[in-house]
Structure formats: structure tokens, C-alpha cells
Amino acid sequence: MGQFGNILLLLSVVVLTQWIAKVLGNRIALPLVQILAGSILGLAMDLRLELDPALFFVLFLPPLLFLDGWRVPQRDLRANARTVLSLAFGLVFFTVLGLGYLLHFLLVFTPLPVCFALAAVLAPTDVVAATAMLAKVRVPNRVLRILQGEALFNDASGLVCLHLAVVATMTGAFSVWWTAGEVVWAAAGGITVGAAFSFLVSILKFRVTVRLGEEAPVQILISLLTPYGAFILADSLDCSSVLAAVAAGLVMSRVEVGGRALAETRIQRNAVWQTLQFVLNGAIFLLLGEQLPGILARAEILAGSGDKSAWLALTVLIVTVTLALLRFAWVWTSIFVWQGVIRPREQRREWPSCRLTTAMSVAGVRGAVSLAGALSLPLALPDGGAFPSRDLVIIIVAGVILLSLLSANILLPRMFRSLGALPEAVIDGQEKQARIAAAEAAIAVLTARTEATTASEEGLHGALAVVADHYRQRLDSLRTDDSMPQTGGNQERQTERVRVIAVRAERSAIAGLALHGRLSDDVAHKLLRETDLAELALRARLES
């Protein structure tokens, strides 16, 4: 079967690791389970799957970054823009400089530009790894949004720094002005290209849909192709393709919030994207694990003796701790400067919390993007000589990835549990006000339609009255909840749970009739779809 068989095997293991993580009660984060499974595959079956960095970036990053940009709450992103940009760009540059000089001190025979390249690979957190590690932890909403926003953008700044460090290593030259220009062009160009491409695709899609009608499969395929188009176009213009994919997702989110797509398209598209995200995330960590046996073999050859093995392990530990300390220092100092210097006259100040800052430092995990960045280093210099310390860089990066994931798996649940849950009353209030506004809008439309009906449309008049009464009852219930906040919400959720039980009973009865031949398959599929959609709506309200 060759490579096709390997792909089927990887997909099967993705499913298996999900089950294993569930059996373990999520005590071990899914990425770690998948890395371990990938390592076992690499040792037991000798798959020899080469992680081509160029293919990795093009195949995996565009849809995942696009989806994260699409799903990230933009209101929260704007509210935390200062913190997100500070972490995504300021912290990355600070880490490259600080860690780069430390590595040059530790790795005395490694050129400084190579040390900066290693620091650039490790500077950005990994959006896939961070999201996966935080999935099993109850994180305060604002902290979660900041970490997600940071991981969205810092890949771009890290990869730009990596490119500049590699150029300096290959040419032996470095220009501050050229470097600044490259950074500005990469960031501004990537955001502009991605946003413009996504916006133009949305306009074209809307105009074609108006003329020809909407077909869910076509809309879904367009959404899948959009991130790749933005990514490849930005790359061809030497802009940040990472930021292009993120910007495309952010623009698509704003466009889709208008609700132009049909409900059926939205439901099917969400299912497709959820499956794609599950597959790509799992494949990333399996491939990361599959590379580890080969990397460990390189480490054994490089170490040669027990003393050097201990030195390598100590170096990985020092680098991991340094990354956390640099992150802690940047976050704490940024909050201190903002509250104490920039806004000193405000009475209400949120001084840095050591517990929260420590938790955010540990949450900055590294993932497969860092390994792909290390593997993308050239094999040789222009003069034909080997690229300095390339194997050493790959070994250190792999070690830091594993250690950061293990540390986060062990420490994050305890850290965030000790912080306690922060109140989310603002979000609950926004949701309630939105439901009230939606119900009022529905009543206004129904009232206008009722006034416009004629005497001959008695059936329509009755239907409008029934639906309007339903919305008035909902509106009364929502306003009653406002006056009784301690019991209304719990009563509503209990009602929704009972409705789920009732819908499932309907589904069982319909399935029983179909199995006994008392209902045609066509009618059964139609009724089952209705119950599926009803349960989906109820569960969405319960999980919100």
C-alpha cells in the first residue's frame, strides 16, 4: 500500500489515541498520548515518514490558522489587543535576543546567528499545542483569549526572525534597516493580502450565490480552499503567509456573522471543519512523535558519551526554564508598566498576579511548528560546508517541545485550579440581552405581517398569532430571569435538559417504527433529521 497505507494507519491511530485519552480520563493531554503513539509507530513499524517542513507549513498551517482566526471572538481580541500584540511580537523579539545570547554562552562553538535561529524557532508558542493542552483545563475566559490570540500571531514573528537569522548565517552579513523593513513588509503585507483575498472571495461567492442559488458542498469547498489561496498568494509575494491565513479567517468571521449562509450550509460546514481540525491536529502530533526515534538516534551519535548526554539534557532543561522565565518577566513587567506608568492616575489598578503570570508562562507550550522550523534549516552553507550545529538545534528543539508539554500537562490543572474560576457575568448578560433583542425583532416582524394579512388569509393569520405568542412567552421568560437571576438560569437549563430527553425519546420511537417496517426510509430520514437538528439546538444552548 505504500504511503497511502501509512496515511490510513495514521488516521486510524488518531481515532485510537482519542479513545485512549478518554479512557485515561484526560489525565494525560491528548497531544502527549499522540506523541507517544507516534514514537511507538516509528520504533515498531519503521514508517520512515519524512517531515518535509515546506509541505508541513503548506498542508497543515493554513486551515488550522484560518479556522482559529475564524472562531476567535473578535470583540475579546480587540479588547485584549495590546496584550496580545505585546506577547505575539514584543515577547518573541525579547525571547530571540535573550535566549539567543544565553545559547551562545552555553553552546560556545555555535555561531551567534545560529543561536538566534534556535531562539527564533522556540520563541513562538504553538497554537495547536496550546489549544489542545488547555482543552482539559478550566481557564479564565480572558486568559484563554489572550493565549489563543498570542498563538495566532506569534508564529509569523518567530518565522520572520528565523528567516533573518538563517540569512545572516548563510551570508555573514546583517543590516538593521533591512531587517526592520523585512519585518514590516512581512507583517503588513501578510495581513493585507490575507484580508483582501478573503474579502474578495466572499464578495464573489455572494454574487454567484444570488444568481445561481446556494449549494452547501460548493460553499464548504470554497471555505476549505480560501486559507490555502491566501497562504500561497502571500508566500509568492514574500509576505507572511501565516498572518495571511489568520487575517483571512478573521475577515471570513466578520463576513459570515452577517448570517447570509443557509442554516444547512452552516451545520454541514461546521461538521466538515471540526473533522478536518481533529484529523490535522492528531496527524501533527503523531508525526512529531514519529520523528523522535530518529532525533534520539542523532542525539546518541552527537553525545557519544554519558557526560555529553547529561550535558544535552541539562541544556534542554536550562532552555525550557529560561523560556518560562523570559515569558514571566515580559508579562509581569508589561502589566506593571501599563498600570504603574502609563495609567498611574486611574484608581482601579490590576497589579501583576504572580500566580496568574506563572500559569501564563507555563501555558506557553511549543509544538510541531517549532520542530518544522528547526528541520527547515539548510543542510549546507553556500561554500559547501555543513550548516553549523544543525543536528544540535533539532535535538534541543525536540527536547524543549516534550518538556514544555509535560510541564504544562502536570502543572496547568493545578495552577488554574488554585486561581479559581473568574466570574463571566458580562458574557451571560450579553447573551441574555441578545436573546431579548432577537425575540423583540421576531415579534415586530410577526406583528407587521399580521397587520398586512387580509381576511381571506385566515390560516396565515392564525399561524402568525401562534408563533408571536411563542416569542412573547420567551420574552417574558427572559425578562423574568432578569428579575430572578439566582433561579431563572438554573430552571431554564433544567428545562432544556428535559427537552433533550424528550427529543431522544422521539428519535427512538421513529427508529423503532422504521426498523419494524412501519415507516418508509425516506420519511424516517426526514423525521430523524428534524430530531437531530432539535437536539443540536438544545445542546448548543446547554453548552453555552
C-alpha positions in Angstrom: 0.0 0.0 0.0 3.0 2.3 0.5 2.4 5.9 1.6 -1.4 5.5 1.2 -1.4 2.7 3.7 0.7 4.8 6.0 -1.9 7.6 5.8 -4.7 5.2 6.6 -2.7 3.9 9.5 -2.1 7.4 10.9 -5.8 8.3 10.6 -6.7 5.1 12.5 -4.2 5.9 15.2 -5.7 9.4 15.5 -9.0 7.8 16.4 -7.4 5.2 18.7 -5.5 7.9 20.7 -8.7 9.9 21.2 -10.3 6.8 22.8 -7.2 6.1 24.9 -7.2 9.7 26.2 -10.9 9.3 27.1 -10.2 6.0 28.9 -7.4 7.8 30.9 -9.9 10.4 32.0 -7.9 13.1 30.2 -5.3 13.0 33.0 -2.8 12.9 30.2 -3.4 15.5 27.5 -4.2 14.2 24.1 -1.1 15.7 22.4 1.1 13.7 24.7 -0.8 10.5 24.0 -0.5 11.1 20.3 3.3 11.9 20.5 3.8 8.6 22.4 1.7 6.7 19.9 3.7 8.3 17.0 7.0 7.3 18.7 5.8 3.7 19.1 4.8 3.6 15.4 8.2 5.0 14.5 10.0 2.3 16.5 7.8 -0.7 15.9 6.9 -0.2 12.2 9.7 1.9 10.9 7.4 4.0 8.8 10.2 6.5 7.9 7.8 9.4 7.3 9.9 12.4 6.5 8.5 15.6 7.9 9.1 17.9 5.0 9.0 21.4 6.5 7.8 23.1 3.4 5.0 20.6 2.9 4.1 20.8 6.6 3.7 24.5 6.5 1.6 24.5 3.4 -0.6 21.4 4.2 -1.2 21.9 8.0 -0.9 25.5 8.9 -3.3 27.3 6.5 -6.6 25.6 7.5 -5.7 25.5 11.2 -4.7 29.1 11.5 -7.7 30.1 9.3 -10.1 28.2 11.5 -8.6 29.7 14.7 -8.9 33.2 13.2 -12.5 32.4 12.1 -13.5 31.2 15.6 -11.6 33.6 17.9 -14.1 36.1 19.4 -13.1 39.3 17.7 -14.6 41.5 20.4 -12.4 39.8 23.0 -9.4 40.0 20.6 -9.9 43.8 20.2 -10.3 44.3 24.0 -7.1 42.4 24.6 -5.2 43.7 21.5 -2.5 45.5 23.5 -1.6 42.4 25.5 -1.9 40.0 22.5 0.3 42.1 20.3 2.8 42.6 23.1 3.1 38.8 23.5 3.0 38.0 19.8 5.6 40.4 18.7 7.3 42.1 21.7 7.8 38.9 23.6 9.1 37.0 20.6 11.8 39.6 19.8 12.7 39.8 23.5 13.0 36.0 23.7 15.1 35.8 20.5 17.6 38.3 21.9 17.7 37.0 25.5 17.7 33.3 24.7 20.0 33.8 21.7 22.8 35.3 23.8 22.3 32.7 26.5 22.6 29.9 23.9 25.8 31.5 22.6 27.1 31.3 26.1 26.1 27.7 26.6 27.0 26.5 23.1 30.4 28.2 22.8 31.3 26.6 19.4 27.9 27.6 17.8 27.9 30.8 15.8 25.7 33.6 17.2 23.3 33.7 14.2 22.7 30.0 14.6 21.9 30.6 18.3 19.4 33.3 17.2 17.9 30.9 14.7 17.4 28.3 17.5 15.9 31.0 19.7 13.6 32.1 16.9 12.3 28.6 16.4 11.5 28.3 20.1 10.2 31.8 20.7 6.6 31.4 19.4 4.1 29.3 21.2 2.2 26.7 19.1 -1.5 27.5 18.6 -2.3 23.8 18.0 -0.4 22.6 21.1 -1.7 25.4 23.3 -5.3 24.9 22.4 -5.0 21.1 22.9 -3.3 21.5 26.2 -5.8 24.0 27.6 -8.8 21.9 26.4 -8.8 19.9 29.6 -8.2 22.9 31.9 -10.8 25.4 33.2 -9.1 28.6 32.2 -10.4 32.1 32.9 -12.0 33.4 29.7 -9.8 36.5 29.3 -6.6 34.4 29.9 -7.8 31.9 27.3 -8.5 34.6 24.7 -5.1 36.2 25.3 -3.2 32.9 24.9 -5.2 32.0 21.8 -4.7 35.4 20.2 -0.9 35.3 21.0 -0.5 31.9 19.4 -2.4 33.1 16.3 0.2 35.8 15.5 3.5 34.8 17.1 4.3 32.1 14.5 4.7 34.9 12.0 7.1 37.0 14.1 9.1 33.8 15.0 9.4 32.6 11.4 10.5 36.1 10.3 13.2 36.1 12.9 14.2 32.6 11.8 14.5 33.7 8.2 16.7 36.7 9.2 18.9 34.5 11.3 19.4 32.0 8.6 20.2 34.7 6.1 22.8 36.1 8.5 24.3 32.7 8.9 24.4 32.0 5.1 25.8 35.4 4.1 27.6 36.5 7.2 26.0 40.0 6.9 23.3 41.7 8.9 21.6 45.1 8.4 19.3 46.6 11.0 17.4 48.7 8.4 17.0 45.8 6.0 15.8 43.7 8.9 13.3 46.3 10.1 12.0 46.6 6.5 11.6 42.8 6.2 9.6 42.6 9.4 7.3 45.5 8.5 6.7 44.1 4.9 6.1 40.6 6.2 3.6 41.7 8.8 1.7 44.4 6.9 1.8 42.6 3.6 0.6 39.3 5.0 -2.3 40.9 6.8 -3.3 42.9 3.8 -3.1 40.0 1.3 -5.0 37.6 3.6 -7.7 40.1 4.4 -8.1 41.3 0.8 -8.2 37.8 -0.6 -10.8 36.6 1.9 -12.9 39.7 1.3 -12.8 39.3 -2.5 -13.7 35.6 -2.2 -16.7 36.5 0.0 -18.0 39.1 -2.5 -17.6 36.7 -5.4 -19.3 33.9 -3.5 -22.2 36.1 -2.5 -22.8 37.4 -6.1 -22.6 34.0 -7.6 -25.0 32.6 -4.9 -27.5 35.3 -5.5 -27.6 34.4 -9.2 -27.3 30.6 -9.1 -28.5 29.7 -5.6 -26.6 28.2 -2.7 -25.3 24.7 -2.6 -23.8 23.5 0.7 -21.0 21.3 -0.9 -19.8 24.3 -3.0 -19.8 26.7 -0.1 -17.9 24.2 2.0 -15.3 23.6 -0.6 -14.8 27.4 -1.1 -14.2 27.7 2.7 -11.6 24.9 2.5 -9.7 26.5 -0.4 -9.7 30.0 0.9 -6.9 29.6 3.5 -4.7 27.8 1.0 -5.2 30.6 -1.6 -4.4 33.3 0.9 -1.3 31.4 2.2 0.1 30.7 -1.2 -0.5 34.2 -2.6 1.2 35.8 0.4 4.1 33.4 0.1 4.6 34.3 -3.6 4.8 38.0 -2.6 7.3 37.3 0.1 4.8 38.3 2.8 4.0 36.4 6.0 1.8 33.6 4.8 1.0 32.7 8.4 -0.5 36.2 9.0 -2.3 35.9 5.7 -4.1 32.7 6.8 -5.0 34.3 10.1 -6.3 37.5 8.5 -8.3 35.5 6.0 -10.0 33.7 8.9 -10.7 37.0 10.8 -12.3 38.6 7.7 -14.3 35.5 7.0 -15.6 35.5 10.5 -16.9 39.1 10.1 -18.5 38.3 6.7 -20.2 35.1 8.0 -21.5 36.8 11.1 -24.0 38.6 8.7 -25.8 35.2 8.5 -26.0 35.1 4.7 -25.3 31.3 4.6 -28.2 28.9 4.9 -28.6 27.0 8.2 -28.0 23.7 6.4 -24.7 25.0 5.0 -23.6 26.2 8.4 -24.3 22.9 10.1 -22.6 20.8 7.4 -19.6 23.2 7.1 -19.1 23.2 10.9 -19.1 19.4 10.8 -16.5 19.3 8.0 -14.2 21.8 9.6 -14.5 20.1 13.0 -13.5 16.8 11.4 -10.6 18.4 9.5 -9.3 20.1 12.6 -9.4 16.8 14.6 -7.6 14.9 11.8 -4.9 17.6 11.2 -4.2 18.2 14.9 -3.9 14.4 15.5 -1.6 13.9 12.5 0.6 16.8 13.6 1.4 15.2 17.0 1.7 11.7 15.5 4.2 12.9 13.0 6.0 14.8 15.8 6.2 11.6 17.8 7.3 9.6 14.7 10.3 11.8 14.3 11.5 11.4 17.9 13.3 8.0 17.5 15.4 9.4 14.6 16.1 12.5 16.6 17.2 10.5 19.7 19.5 8.4 17.4 21.1 11.7 16.3 21.4 12.7 19.9 23.2 9.5 20.8 25.7 9.9 18.0 26.2 13.6 18.9 26.7 12.8 22.6 29.0 9.9 22.2 29.4 9.5 25.9 27.4 9.7 29.1 28.8 13.1 30.1 27.7 14.7 26.8 24.2 13.1 27.2 23.9 14.7 30.6 25.1 18.0 29.1 22.4 17.8 26.4 19.7 17.0 28.9 20.8 19.9 31.1 20.9 22.2 28.1 17.3 21.3 27.3 16.2 21.9 30.9 18.0 25.3 31.0 16.5 26.4 27.7 12.9 25.4 28.8 13.2 27.1 32.2 14.7 30.2 30.5 11.8 30.4 28.1 9.4 30.3 31.0 11.4 33.0 33.0 11.6 35.3 30.0 7.9 34.9 29.4 7.2 35.6 33.1 9.4 38.7 33.1 7.8 40.1 30.0 4.2 39.5 31.1 4.8 40.8 34.7 6.8 43.9 33.5 4.3 44.7 30.8 1.4 44.8 33.3 3.4 46.7 35.8 4.5 49.4 33.3 1.0 49.7 31.9 -0.7 50.0 35.3 2.0 52.0 37.1 3.4 54.3 34.4 1.0 54.6 31.5 -2.2 54.7 33.6 -0.9 55.9 37.0 -3.9 58.2 37.7 -6.6 55.6 37.5 -7.8 54.5 40.9 -8.6 50.9 39.9 -5.4 49.1 39.1 -4.8 45.4 38.3 -1.3 44.8 39.6 0.5 41.8 38.3 -0.6 38.5 39.9 2.4 36.1 40.3 0.1 33.1 40.3 -1.6 34.1 37.1 1.6 35.2 35.4 3.3 31.9 36.3 0.4 30.0 34.9 0.5 32.0 31.6 4.3 31.3 31.5 3.8 27.6 31.8 0.9 27.7 29.2 3.3 28.9 26.5 4.0 25.4 25.1 5.9 24.6 22.0 4.8 22.2 19.3 5.3 20.8 15.8 5.7 24.3 14.3 9.0 24.7 16.2 10.2 21.3 15.1 9.3 22.0 11.4 11.2 25.3 11.7 14.3 23.5 13.0 14.1 20.9 10.3 13.8 23.7 7.7 17.3 24.9 8.4 19.6 24.4 5.3 21.8 21.4 5.2 24.8 23.3 3.8 26.3 26.8 3.6 26.9 28.5 0.2 30.6 27.4 0.3 29.5 23.7 0.6 30.3 23.4 4.3 27.7 21.9 6.7 25.3 24.2 8.3 26.7 24.8 11.9 25.2 22.7 14.7 22.1 21.8 12.7 21.6 18.4 14.4 22.2 20.0 17.8 19.5 22.6 17.1 17.0 19.9 16.1 17.7 17.8 19.2 17.3 20.8 21.6 14.1 21.9 19.9 12.6 18.4 20.2 13.6 18.2 23.9 12.1 21.6 24.7 8.8 20.6 23.0 8.5 17.5 25.0 9.5 19.1 28.3 7.1 22.1 27.8 4.2 19.8 27.0 4.9 17.5 30.0 5.3 20.5 32.3 2.0 22.0 31.1 0.2 18.7 31.5 1.3 18.4 35.1 1.3 22.0 36.3 -1.5 23.8 34.4 -4.5 22.0 36.0 -3.1 22.7 39.5 -2.3 26.3 38.7 -5.6 27.3 37.2 -7.5 25.3 39.8 -5.8 27.3 42.6 -6.7 30.5 40.8 -10.4 29.6 40.8 -13.0 30.5 38.2 -13.3 34.1 37.3 -16.9 35.5 37.0 -18.3 35.5 33.5 -21.4 37.6 34.3 -20.7 40.0 31.5 -20.8 37.3 28.9 -24.0 35.9 30.4 -25.6 39.4 30.4 -24.6 39.9 26.7 -26.2 36.6 25.8 -29.4 37.4 27.6 -29.7 40.9 26.0 -29.1 39.4 22.6 -31.8 36.8 23.1 -34.2 39.6 24.2 -33.3 41.7 21.2 -33.8 38.8 18.8 -37.2 37.9 20.3 -38.3 41.6 20.1 -37.3 41.7 16.4 -39.2 38.5 15.7 -42.3 39.9 17.4 -42.1 43.1 15.4 -41.9 41.3 12.1 -44.7 39.0 13.0 -46.9 41.9 14.1 -46.2 43.7 10.9 -47.1 40.6 8.9 -50.3 40.1 10.9 -51.4 43.7 10.2 -50.8 43.2 6.5 -52.8 40.0 6.2 -56.3 40.1 4.7 -59.5 38.4 5.8 -59.0 35.7 3.2 -55.7 34.6 4.8 -57.3 33.3 8.0 -54.9 30.3 8.2 -51.9 32.6 7.9 -53.3 34.9 10.5 -53.7 32.1 13.0 -50.2 30.8 12.3 -48.7 34.3 12.9 -50.6 34.6 16.1 -49.4 31.2 17.4 -45.7 32.0 16.6 -46.0 35.5 18.0 -47.4 34.1 21.3 -44.5 31.7 21.5 -42.0 34.6 21.2 -43.9 36.7 23.8 -43.7 33.8 26.2 -40.0 33.5 25.5 -39.6 37.3 26.1 -41.5 37.1 29.3 -39.3 34.2 30.5 -36.1 36.1 29.7 -37.3 39.2 31.5 -38.4 37.1 34.4 -34.9 35.6 34.6 -33.5 39.1 34.8 -35.5 39.8 38.0 -34.7 36.3 39.4 -31.0 35.7 38.4 -30.4 33.1 41.1 -33.1 30.7 40.0 -34.2 31.6 36.4 -31.0 30.4 34.7 -30.9 27.1 36.5 -34.6 26.5 35.8 -34.1 27.3 32.1 -31.1 24.9 31.8 -33.1 22.2 33.6 -35.9 22.7 31.1 -33.5 22.3 28.2 -32.1 19.1 29.6 -35.7 17.7 29.9 -36.3 18.7 26.3 -33.2 16.8 25.2 -34.6 13.7 26.9 -37.9 14.1 25.1 -36.3 14.6 21.7 -34.2 11.5 22.2 -37.4 9.6 23.1 -38.9 10.8 19.8 -35.9 9.6 17.9 -36.1 6.2 19.5 -39.7 5.8 18.6 -39.1 6.9 15.0 -36.2 4.5 14.7 -38.3 1.7 16.1 -41.1 2.3 13.6 -38.5 2.2 10.7 -36.8 -0.9 12.0 -40.1 -2.8 12.1 -41.1 -1.7 8.6 -43.9 0.5 9.7 -42.3 3.7 8.3 -40.6 4.2 4.9 -36.9 5.1 4.9 -37.5 8.5 3.3 -39.9 9.6 6.0 -37.7 8.1 8.7 -34.6 10.0 7.5 -36.7 13.3 7.3 -38.0 12.9 10.9 -34.7 11.8 12.3 -33.1 14.8 10.7 -35.7 17.0 12.4 -34.9 15.5 15.8 -31.2 15.7 15.2 -31.4 19.5 14.5 -33.7 20.0 17.5 -31.2 18.2 19.8 -28.3 20.1 18.3 -30.0 23.5 19.1 -30.8 22.4 22.6 -27.3 21.1 23.3 -25.8 24.3 21.9 -27.8 26.3 24.5 -26.8 23.9 27.3 -23.1 24.2 26.4 -23.1 28.0 26.0 
